[in-house]
């Protein structure tokens, strides 16, 4: 009996691709959201980075139709790319990332349920963190004063600088099939499962199984609905003040806020969701949970209190399942 190939080992989430119908408006938004332009291939293709060590975190591509172009994960070895190329549905052969900052090799495959692209990369060169001013002032509490007298909190109005891509999520049309595929082929672990009133799981928040290494509560999530769509991509920024300064920067420039600022329950992060000019949802987050492989999977029922513990009411378009 043939032995099943081992799971493909993912190290971290790295980047996303978005196709935009109006590149000028998209670039203006991405700069206002806190990305840094890293490499301009042409007026129709630009790579953006955060201030962290990934060579890029978002690639914006001009297209006739706005479309999500998939997320990229760094794999442990070139052997993982080879396994992916040989075993995943409609996977490409290994190719060179010729124009991308950091170089490397990649394989693209397509989700077996809804057909959206996913990208695996190996051999990218990481970069030095950008040296940008970030606040690190001590916080004063009612009975614990950490900031010395005569030292003041002063902030600069600006976009919230993006540190890294934290996670992305989609709406799948077949939860059970998608869940089995990603568990069978990759080192994903379910941090949280959310079930409906009939005790059927409908949403999963996946983290990476990296053993004792601390990882984000989730890097990929999906929830079942009647049609596929990308839900959002989420980018970490520095702290709460930085996040809210970014919120005000976007609000004052006329962008549409989807939901926020608030605090999630699952993952615990403080969230702030915005629509870009093509109505893709982008999130700034801070203060998310870290877990290891030892953490058990938690199950809970979907309900009004399952998404956030404080903040504005959940807007209907955030939960739309059509």
C-alpha positions as CSV (number, residue, x, y, z in Angstrom):
1,X,0.0,0.0,0.0
2,X,1.4,3.4,-1.0
3,X,2.5,5.7,1.8
4,X,0.8,9.1,1.8
5,X,3.2,12.0,1.3
6,X,4.1,13.8,4.5
7,X,2.4,17.1,5.3
8,X,3.8,20.3,3.8
9,X,5.5,22.3,6.6
10,X,4.6,26.0,6.6
11,X,6.9,28.4,8.6
12,X,4.9,31.6,8.5
13,X,2.4,33.6,6.4
14,X,4.3,36.1,4.3
15,X,2.2,38.1,1.7
16,X,-1.0,38.6,-0.3
17,X,-1.8,39.6,-3.9
18,X,-4.6,42.0,-4.8
19,X,-5.7,43.0,-8.3
20,X,-7.1,46.5,-8.5
21,X,-9.3,48.2,-11.2
22,X,-8.0,51.6,-10.4
23,X,-4.3,51.4,-9.5
24,X,-3.9,55.1,-8.6
25,X,-6.6,55.0,-6.0
26,X,-5.3,51.7,-4.7
27,X,-1.8,53.0,-4.3
28,X,-3.0,56.1,-2.5
29,X,-5.0,53.9,-0.1
30,X,-2.2,51.5,0.6
31,X,0.2,54.4,1.5
32,X,-2.5,55.9,3.7
33,X,-3.0,52.4,5.3
34,X,0.7,52.3,6.3
35,X,2.4,50.2,3.7
36,X,5.8,51.2,2.3
37,X,6.5,50.9,-1.5
38,X,9.4,48.5,-1.9
39,X,9.6,47.8,-5.6
40,X,7.7,49.2,-8.6
41,X,7.9,46.9,-11.6
42,X,5.6,49.1,-13.7
43,X,2.6,51.4,-13.3
44,X,0.6,48.1,-13.1
45,X,2.6,46.1,-10.5
46,X,4.0,47.3,-7.2
47,X,5.3,45.4,-4.2
48,X,4.7,46.9,-0.7
49,X,6.5,46.0,2.5
50,X,5.9,46.5,6.2
51,X,8.6,47.6,8.6
52,X,9.3,44.0,9.6
53,X,11.7,41.5,8.1
54,X,9.6,40.2,5.2
55,X,10.8,41.6,1.9
56,X,7.2,42.3,0.9
57,X,3.7,41.8,2.3
58,X,1.4,42.9,-0.5
59,X,1.6,42.9,-4.3
60,X,-0.8,45.3,-6.0
61,X,-1.5,44.5,-9.6
62,X,-3.6,46.5,-12.1
63,X,-6.4,44.5,-13.7
64,X,-9.7,45.0,-15.5
65,X,-11.5,43.3,-12.6
66,X,-10.8,43.7,-8.9
67,X,-9.8,40.3,-7.5
68,X,-8.1,38.6,-4.6
69,X,-4.9,37.0,-5.9
70,X,-4.2,34.7,-2.9
71,X,-1.9,34.5,0.1
72,X,1.7,33.3,0.3
73,X,3.2,31.1,3.0
74,X,6.9,30.4,3.5
75,X,7.6,26.6,3.6
76,X,10.3,24.9,5.6
77,X,12.4,23.4,2.7
78,X,12.6,23.1,-1.1
79,X,11.4,19.5,-0.6
80,X,8.1,21.0,0.7
81,X,7.8,22.9,-2.6
82,X,8.4,19.6,-4.5
83,X,5.8,17.7,-2.5
84,X,3.3,20.5,-3.2
85,X,4.0,20.5,-6.9
86,X,3.5,16.8,-7.1
87,X,0.5,16.3,-4.8
88,X,-1.7,19.4,-4.6
89,X,-4.6,19.9,-6.9
90,X,-3.8,21.9,-10.1
91,X,-0.4,22.8,-8.6
92,X,2.2,24.5,-10.8
93,X,5.7,23.3,-11.2
94,X,8.4,25.1,-9.1
95,X,9.1,28.5,-10.5
96,X,11.4,31.4,-9.8
97,X,10.1,34.5,-8.2
98,X,11.8,36.6,-10.8
99,X,10.7,40.2,-10.0
100,X,9.7,39.9,-6.4
101,X,11.8,41.5,-3.7
102,X,13.8,38.8,-1.9
103,X,13.8,36.4,-4.8
104,X,13.1,32.7,-4.0
105,X,11.1,29.9,-5.6
106,X,7.4,29.2,-5.5
107,X,4.6,26.9,-6.2
108,X,1.0,28.0,-6.8
109,X,-2.0,25.7,-6.2
110,X,-5.7,26.3,-6.2
111,X,-8.2,25.7,-3.4
112,X,-10.1,22.5,-4.2
113,X,-13.5,23.9,-3.1
114,X,-13.6,27.4,-4.5
115,X,-10.6,27.6,-6.8
116,X,-8.8,30.6,-5.4
117,X,-5.0,30.6,-5.6
118,X,-2.6,29.9,-2.7
119,X,1.2,30.4,-3.0
120,X,4.1,28.6,-1.3
121,X,7.6,30.1,-1.3
122,X,11.0,29.1,-0.3
123,X,14.4,30.8,-0.4
124,X,13.3,34.4,-0.1
125,X,15.9,36.6,1.6
126,X,14.6,38.4,4.6
127,X,15.4,42.1,5.1
128,X,16.4,44.4,7.9
129,X,13.6,46.1,9.8
130,X,12.9,49.7,8.8
131,X,14.2,52.2,11.3
132,X,11.0,54.2,11.9
133,X,10.0,56.0,15.1
134,X,7.6,53.9,17.2
135,X,6.4,54.8,20.7
136,X,7.7,52.8,23.7
137,X,6.5,55.0,26.5
138,X,5.7,53.4,29.9
139,X,2.0,53.4,30.8
140,X,0.6,54.9,34.0
141,X,-2.1,53.0,35.9
142,X,-4.2,54.2,38.8
143,X,-1.9,52.6,41.5
144,X,1.1,51.9,39.3
145,X,2.9,54.9,37.8
146,X,5.5,53.8,35.3
147,X,6.3,57.1,33.5
148,X,8.6,59.5,35.3
149,X,7.3,62.9,36.3
150,X,7.8,65.7,33.7
151,X,7.9,63.1,30.9
152,X,5.0,63.5,28.5
153,X,3.2,61.5,25.9
154,X,3.3,63.2,22.5
155,X,2.3,61.6,19.2
156,X,2.6,62.3,15.5
157,X,-0.5,62.2,13.2
158,X,0.3,59.7,10.5
159,X,-0.8,56.4,9.0
160,X,-0.4,53.3,11.2
161,X,2.8,51.7,10.0
162,X,2.2,48.1,8.9
163,X,4.6,45.6,10.6
164,X,3.6,42.3,8.9
165,X,0.8,40.3,7.4
166,X,-0.9,38.5,10.3
167,X,-3.7,36.5,8.7
168,X,-6.3,36.3,6.0
169,X,-9.7,34.7,5.7
170,X,-12.2,33.6,3.1
171,X,-15.8,32.4,2.9
172,X,-15.9,28.8,1.7
173,X,-18.8,27.0,0.1
174,X,-18.0,23.7,1.7
175,X,-16.5,23.9,5.2
176,X,-16.0,20.1,5.8
177,X,-14.2,19.6,2.5
178,X,-11.9,22.6,2.9
179,X,-11.2,21.7,6.6
180,X,-10.2,18.1,5.6
181,X,-8.0,19.3,2.7
182,X,-6.0,21.8,4.7
183,X,-5.6,19.5,7.7
184,X,-4.5,16.6,5.5
185,X,-1.9,18.5,3.5
186,X,-0.5,21.1,5.9
187,X,0.7,21.7,9.5
188,X,-2.4,23.7,10.4
189,X,-3.9,23.3,13.8
190,X,-7.4,24.6,14.7
191,X,-7.1,27.1,17.5
192,X,-10.9,27.7,17.5
193,X,-13.8,26.0,15.9
194,X,-17.2,27.8,15.8
195,X,-20.4,25.7,15.4
196,X,-24.0,26.6,14.6
197,X,-27.1,25.8,16.6
198,X,-27.0,22.2,15.3
199,X,-23.5,21.7,16.6
200,X,-22.0,21.6,13.1
201,X,-18.7,23.4,12.7
202,X,-18.9,26.3,10.3
203,X,-15.8,28.4,11.0
204,X,-12.2,27.6,11.8
205,X,-9.3,29.7,12.9
206,X,-6.0,27.9,12.0
207,X,-2.6,28.5,13.5
208,X,0.6,26.8,12.4
209,X,1.9,23.8,14.2
210,X,5.5,24.8,15.0
211,X,5.9,22.7,18.2
212,X,7.0,24.8,21.1
213,X,7.5,27.9,19.0
214,X,5.1,30.7,19.9
215,X,2.9,31.5,16.9
216,X,-0.1,33.8,16.2
217,X,-3.5,32.4,17.3
218,X,-4.5,32.2,13.6
219,X,-2.9,32.9,10.2
220,X,-5.8,31.5,8.1
221,X,-9.5,31.3,8.8
222,X,-12.6,30.4,6.8
223,X,-16.3,30.4,7.4
224,X,-19.0,28.6,5.4
225,X,-21.4,30.6,3.2
226,X,-23.4,30.4,0.0
227,X,-20.7,31.9,-2.2
228,X,-17.0,32.3,-2.1
229,X,-15.3,35.6,-1.3
230,X,-12.2,36.8,0.4
231,X,-13.2,38.2,3.7
232,X,-10.2,40.3,4.8
233,X,-6.4,40.4,5.2
234,X,-5.1,41.6,8.5
235,X,-1.9,43.5,9.2
236,X,-0.2,44.1,12.5
237,X,0.7,47.6,13.6
238,X,2.7,48.7,16.6
239,X,0.3,49.5,19.5
240,X,-3.1,50.9,20.4
241,X,-2.1,54.6,20.0
242,X,-0.5,53.9,16.7
243,X,-3.6,52.0,15.6
244,X,-6.1,54.7,16.5
245,X,-3.9,57.4,15.0
246,X,-4.1,55.4,11.8
247,X,-7.9,55.1,12.2
248,X,-8.1,58.9,12.4
249,X,-5.8,59.3,9.4
250,X,-8.0,57.1,7.3
251,X,-11.2,58.6,8.5
252,X,-10.0,62.2,7.8
253,X,-9.2,61.2,4.2
254,X,-12.7,59.9,3.6
255,X,-12.2,56.2,3.5
256,X,-15.0,53.9,4.7
257,X,-14.6,52.2,8.0
258,X,-16.2,48.7,8.1
259,X,-15.9,47.9,11.8
260,X,-13.8,49.1,14.6
261,X,-12.1,50.0,16.8
262,X,-12.9,47.0,19.0
263,X,-11.5,43.9,20.8
264,X,-12.0,40.4,19.4
265,X,-12.8,37.4,21.6
266,X,-11.0,34.7,19.5
267,X,-7.4,35.8,19.2
268,X,-8.0,38.7,21.5
269,X,-6.6,41.3,19.1
270,X,-7.8,44.9,19.0
271,X,-9.2,45.3,15.5
272,X,-10.0,48.1,13.0
273,X,-11.4,47.1,9.6
274,X,-11.4,49.4,6.5
275,X,-12.6,49.2,2.9
276,X,-10.1,50.0,0.2
277,X,-11.3,51.6,-3.0
278,X,-12.4,48.3,-4.5
279,X,-14.2,47.3,-1.2
280,X,-11.6,44.8,-0.2
281,X,-11.6,44.7,3.6
282,X,-8.2,45.4,5.3
283,X,-7.6,45.2,9.0
284,X,-5.1,46.8,11.4
285,X,-4.6,44.8,14.5
286,X,-2.6,44.9,17.7
287,X,-2.1,42.8,20.8
288,X,-3.1,39.3,19.5
289,X,-2.7,36.1,21.4
290,X,0.3,33.8,21.0
291,X,0.0,30.0,21.3
292,X,2.1,26.8,20.9
293,X,1.2,23.4,19.6
294,X,0.3,22.4,23.2
295,X,-2.8,24.6,23.3
296,X,-6.1,22.6,22.8
297,X,-8.7,23.4,20.2
298,X,-11.6,25.4,21.6
299,X,-15.2,25.0,20.3
300,X,-17.9,27.6,20.8
301,X,-21.3,28.4,19.3
302,X,-21.7,31.4,17.0
303,X,-23.6,34.2,18.7
304,X,-23.7,37.9,19.3
305,X,-20.9,37.7,21.9
306,X,-18.5,35.4,20.0
307,X,-16.9,38.1,17.8
308,X,-16.0,41.0,20.1
309,X,-16.0,41.9,23.7
310,X,-16.1,45.7,23.2
311,X,-16.5,48.0,20.3
312,X,-19.3,49.0,17.9
313,X,-22.1,46.6,17.0
314,X,-21.1,44.1,14.3
315,X,-22.2,45.6,10.9
316,X,-24.4,43.4,8.7
317,X,-22.0,43.5,5.8
318,X,-19.2,42.1,8.0
319,X,-21.2,38.9,8.5
320,X,-22.9,38.7,5.1
321,X,-23.1,35.1,3.9
322,X,-24.6,35.6,0.5
